[in-house]
């Protein structure tokens, strides 16, 4: 087969999603039933893209003159992004009506953001990273302010945009310094020269600025200030998308840019930075979450803590930590999406019933939703044999192998603290009397999304070796 045809086949997942975006735009412009067609089209496109991406997990090929790499770890990330997008789409069908933002643009923006994430995870050039990042970020800024009639939505979009643009400035300046020292924006060239430049202050400053920019994206302390307000003010399904796939895409880039460190070719000079932000993020996220009564805000601080747990793997800087971080991200994506899915179903109009008190007596009111919410809370708390437990286990184990046992112990301490606010939700659902007497409106698509999330959380928890073997096969 000619080389051009091979590249086209490798790019087929990107082409399918890109084609779906174009078709979605045409449907939105010319069809009065766009809100019927677009969710179905999005699900089909995400499913096809995810399955095609996964087929190349054991073979990695660099294309487009060395600017992109398809297959390998990028395939795993693309699969996670697209399956998560299916769950968000199912959650959003009925939720957008309650939120007052039943707009076809939602699905077009979501498809575009997923395409940006796939580009980021496949990048082999710093400019490719930047293009994917901007595509994802711009879509997120608009999605955060989707309902222009709500003050909270506008505030969330503005805060996210301003701080996101600020973070992008760090990334661009970092790219400039790296280019100045390496003479190329190719990530392969950066990896090749990493050892020789590991004592060059300008090069290290460039990498540091690049990492600081992405620290905003993964929302670790002290770059977390936008998270609580943006997560609370955005639509619940959008919050689920941003807090999971957006975080995963940012971590994929950090793993790419520091691949020389993770391969053991150079010393991890950024270990003190990652260890510091890990400790601060874990403790701040877990402690402040205790005081939150709004569940979306509680999960926002929880996401800061989880970013801290994954940063332990970045501090460890060994091959085991890469596998552990990817496993953790896969588990976190689906247990967090499941929790936000339950909130989206229970939530009433104008952000009603998102407080902890609203979940009092949910076990009697809607046993199925309560059971799934309990499952997701146990998983997020890291209680075995849930997926969250094994995610933390693999990351902590990588830290111990790098003689960072103290960091793993801080992670265990933070996990113990976090158990309180996760289990508190379960106690309210099963052991508290009903305070907000309302009827949970059934949502077939919402229930389907919750069921898929719960199934994946149980699967990764009961058979973690299946996912771990898939991840390690990409090395």
Residue pairs with C-beta under 8 A, 6 or more apart in sequence:
1 9
6 61
7 63
7 64
8 15
10 56
10 61
10 63
10 70
10 71
11 63
11 70
12 52
13 48
13 49
13 50
13 52
13 53
13 70
13 78
13 118
14 49
14 115
14 118
14 119
16 45
16 48
16 49
16 52
17 45
17 46
17 49
17 111
17 114
17 115
17 118
18 115
19 45
20 41
20 42
20 44
20 45
20 111
21 108
21 111
21 112
21 115
23 41
24 38
24 41
24 42
24 104
24 107
24 108
24 111
25 108
27 34
27 37
27 38
27 41
27 104
28 34
28 38
28 104
28 105
28 108
31 37
34 104
35 102
35 104
38 104
38 107
38 108
39 89
39 90
39 92
39 93
39 107
39 445
41 107
42 85
42 89
42 107
42 110
42 111
43 86
43 89
43 90
45 111
46 82
46 83
46 85
46 86
46 89
46 111
46 114
47 82
47 86
49 78
49 82
49 114
49 118
50 78
50 79
50 81
50 82
50 83
50 86
51 79
53 74
53 75
53 78
53 79
53 82
53 118
54 75
54 76
54 78
54 79
55 75
56 70
56 71
56 72
56 75
57 71
57 72
57 75
57 76
57 79
57 470
57 473
57 474
58 71
58 72
58 473
58 474
59 71
59 72
60 69
60 70
60 71
60 72
60 73
60 74
60 474
61 69
61 70
61 71
62 68
62 69
62 124
62 188
63 69
63 70
66 124
66 125
66 186
66 188
67 123
67 124
67 125
67 127
67 128
67 186
68 119
68 122
68 123
68 124
68 125
68 128
69 122
69 123
69 124
70 122
71 474
72 474
73 121
73 252
73 255
73 322
73 326
73 471
73 474
74 118
74 121
74 122
74 252
75 474
76 326
76 330
76 470
76 471
76 474
77 117
77 118
77 121
77 248
77 249
77 252
77 326
78 117
78 118
78 121
78 122
80 245
80 248
80 329
80 330
80 333
81 114
81 117
81 118
81 121
81 245
81 248
81 249
82 114
83 334
83 456
84 241
84 244
84 245
84 333
84 334
84 337
85 110
85 111
85 114
85 241
85 245
86 449
86 452
87 334
87 337
87 338
87 341
87 449
87 452
87 453
88 110
88 237
88 240
88 241
88 337
88 449
89 107
89 110
90 445
90 446
90 448
90 449
90 452
91 236
91 237
91 240
91 337
91 340
91 341
91 344
91 345
91 445
91 446
91 449
91 450
92 106
92 107
92 235
92 237
92 344
93 443
93 445
93 446
94 441
94 443
94 445
94 446
95 235
95 236
95 237
95 344
95 345
95 347
95 443
95 446
96 102
96 103
96 106
96 235
96 237
98 347
98 348
98 349
99 146
99 147
99 235
99 236
99 349
100 147
100 149
100 150
100 349
101 146
101 147
101 235
103 146
105 142
105 146
106 143
106 146
109 139
109 142
109 143
110 139
110 143
110 241
112 135
112 139
113 135
113 136
113 139
113 140
113 143
113 241
113 245
113 246
114 245
115 135
116 131
116 132
116 133
116 134
116 135
116 136
116 137
116 139
116 249
117 132
117 136
117 245
117 246
117 248
117 249
117 252
118 132
119 128
119 131
119 132
119 135
120 129
120 132
120 133
120 136
120 249
120 250
120 252
120 253
121 132
121 249
121 252
121 253
121 256
122 128
122 132
123 129
123 132
123 187
123 253
123 256
124 186
124 187
124 188
124 256
125 185
125 186
125 187
126 175
126 178
126 179
126 185
126 186
126 187
126 190
127 175
127 185
129 253
129 256
129 257
130 171
130 172
130 175
132 249
133 168
133 171
133 217
133 253
134 168
136 246
136 249
137 164
137 168
140 160
140 164
140 238
140 241
140 242
140 246
141 157
141 160
141 161
141 164
142 157
143 234
143 235
143 238
143 241
143 242
144 153
144 156
144 157
144 160
144 230
144 233
144 234
144 238
144 242
145 153
145 154
145 156
145 157
145 158
146 153
146 234
146 235
146 238
147 153
147 235
148 154
150 233
152 232
152 233
152 351
153 233
153 234
153 235
155 229
155 233
156 229
156 230
156 231
156 232
156 233
156 234
157 233
157 234
159 226
159 229
159 230
159 233
160 226
160 230
163 216
163 225
163 226
164 216
164 226
166 216
167 212
167 213
167 214
167 216
167 217
167 223
168 213
169 213
170 209
170 210
170 212
170 213
170 216
171 209
171 210
171 213
171 214
173 206
173 209
174 205
174 206
174 207
174 208
174 209
174 210
174 211
174 212
174 213
175 185
175 206
175 210
176 206
177 202
177 203
177 205
177 206
177 209
178 185
178 190
178 203
178 206
178 207
178 210
179 185
179 206
180 202
180 206
181 193
181 197
181 200
181 202
181 203
181 206
182 189
182 190
182 193
182 197
182 203
183 189
184 190
187 256
187 257
187 259
190 257
190 260
191 259
191 260
191 265
194 260
194 261
194 265
194 266
195 260
195 265
195 266
197 203
197 204
198 204
198 266
198 267
198 269
204 269
207 257
207 258
207 270
208 270
208 273
210 257
211 254
211 257
211 270
211 273
212 223
214 250
214 253
214 254
215 223
215 277
216 223
216 226
217 246
217 247
217 249
217 250
218 247
218 250
218 251
218 254
218 307
218 310
218 311
219 226
219 227
219 247
219 303
219 304
219 307
220 277
220 278
220 280
220 281
220 304
220 307
220 308
220 311
221 277
221 280
221 281
221 284
221 285
221 304
221 308
222 277
222 280
224 281
224 284
224 285
224 304
224 307
227 300
227 301
227 303
227 304
228 297
228 300
228 301
230 239
230 242
230 300
231 239
231 242
231 243
231 296
231 297
231 299
231 300
231 303
232 239
232 294
232 296
232 297
232 300
234 242
236 296
236 340
236 343
236 344
236 347
236 354
237 340
237 341
237 344
239 296
239 299
239 300
239 340
240 336
240 337
240 340
240 341
240 344
243 299
243 300
243 303
243 336
243 340
244 332
244 333
244 336
244 337
245 333
247 303
247 307
247 329
247 332
248 329
248 333
251 310
251 325
251 329
254 314
255 262
255 322
255 325
255 326
258 268
258 270
258 314
258 317
260 266
261 267
261 268
261 270
261 317
262 317
262 318
262 319
262 321
262 322
263 319
264 318
264 319
268 315
268 317
268 402
270 314
270 317
271 315
271 316
271 317
271 402
271 404
274 311
274 312
274 314
274 315
275 311
275 312
275 315
275 404
275 407
277 308
277 311
278 308
278 309
278 311
278 312
278 314
278 315
278 407
278 410
278 411
279 308
279 407
279 410
280 308
281 304
281 305
281 307
281 308
281 311
282 305
282 308
282 309
282 410
282 411
282 414
283 308
283 410
283 414
283 417
284 301
284 304
284 305
285 301
285 302
285 303
285 304
285 305
285 306
285 307
285 308
285 414
285 418
286 301
286 302
286 305
286 414
286 415
286 417
286 418
286 421
287 417
288 301
289 298
289 301
289 302
289 305
289 418
289 421
290 417
290 420
290 421
292 298
292 301
292 421
293 355
293 356
293 357
294 354
294 355
294 356
295 343
295 354
295 355
295 356
295 359
295 425
296 340
296 343
296 354
298 356
298 421
299 336
299 339
299 340
299 343
302 380
302 418
302 421
302 422
303 336
305 414
305 418
306 328
306 332
306 336
306 380
308 411
308 414
309 328
309 391
309 392
309 395
309 411
309 414
309 415
310 325
310 328
310 329
310 332
310 395
312 321
312 395
312 396
312 398
312 399
312 404
312 407
312 408
312 411
313 321
313 322
313 324
313 325
313 328
313 395
313 398
313 399
314 321
314 325
315 399
315 402
315 404
315 407
316 395
316 398
316 399
316 401
316 402
316 404
316 407
317 402
318 398
318 401
318 402
319 475
320 394
320 397
320 398
320 401
321 395
321 398
321 399
321 402
322 475
323 394
323 468
323 471
323 472
323 475
324 391
324 394
324 395
324 397
324 398
325 395
326 471
327 390
327 391
327 394
327 460
327 464
327 467
327 468
327 471
328 391
328 392
328 394
328 395
330 387
330 391
330 460
330 467
331 379
331 387
331 388
331 390
331 391
331 457
331 460
331 461
332 388
332 391
334 387
334 453
334 456
334 457
334 460
335 376
335 379
335 380
335 386
335 387
335 388
335 453
335 457
336 376
336 380
337 449
337 453
338 372
338 375
338 376
338 379
338 450
338 453
338 454
338 457
339 373
339 376
339 377
339 380
341 446
341 449
341 450
341 453
342 369
342 372
342 373
342 376
342 450
343 354
344 446
345 369
345 440
345 441
345 443
345 446
345 447
345 450
346 353
346 354
346 358
346 359
346 362
346 366
346 369
346 440
347 353
347 354
348 438
352 358
352 438
353 436
353 438
355 436
356 424
356 425
356 428
357 428
357 435
357 436
358 435
358 436
358 438
359 373
359 425
359 428
359 429
360 428
360 429
360 432
360 433
360 434
360 435
360 436
361 429
361 432
361 433
361 434
361 435
362 369
362 370
362 373
362 428
362 429
363 370
363 371
363 429
363 430
364 434
365 434
365 440
366 440
368 447
369 440
369 450
370 429
370 430
372 450
372 451
372 453
372 454
373 425
373 426
373 429
374 425
374 426
374 429
374 430
375 386
375 454
375 457
375 458
376 453
376 454
376 457
377 422
377 423
377 425
377 426
378 386
378 388
378 422
378 426
379 386
379 387
379 388
379 389
379 457
379 461
380 388
380 418
380 422
381 388
381 415
381 418
381 419
381 422
381 423
382 388
382 389
382 391
382 392
382 415
382 418
382 419
383 389
383 419
384 390
384 461
385 461
385 462
386 457
386 458
386 461
387 456
387 457
387 458
387 459
387 460
387 461
387 464
388 457
388 461
389 461
390 460
390 461
390 464
392 411
392 415
394 468
395 411
396 408
396 411
396 412
397 408
399 405
399 407
399 408
399 411
400 408
459 466
460 466
460 467
